[in-house]
């Protein structure tokens, strides 16, 4: 398994752990503010995963083996940064 896949899998497992904790919080009747903070963390983690997925698709499927001019790479990075926000 390549390094990028390992990192992505580790990221998914962190999200899974966060969701398991969320279930525990709800079952235990934790304070709503604790649940809200955790759901915000989960949402941000998932957004980062979506960004990694988009970036991986572009790099591995659209650009693989192609020679791309530097200005196109900069434009692509700008687009990815917009998506990340």
Long-range contacts (C-beta under 8 A, 24 or more apart in sequence): 4-56, 7-52, 8-49, 8-52, 8-53, 8-56, 11-45, 11-48, 11-49, 11-52, 12-49, 14-45, 15-42, 15-45, 15-46, 15-49, 18-42, 18-45, 47-84, 48-84, 51-80, 51-83, 51-84, 54-80, 54-83, 55-80
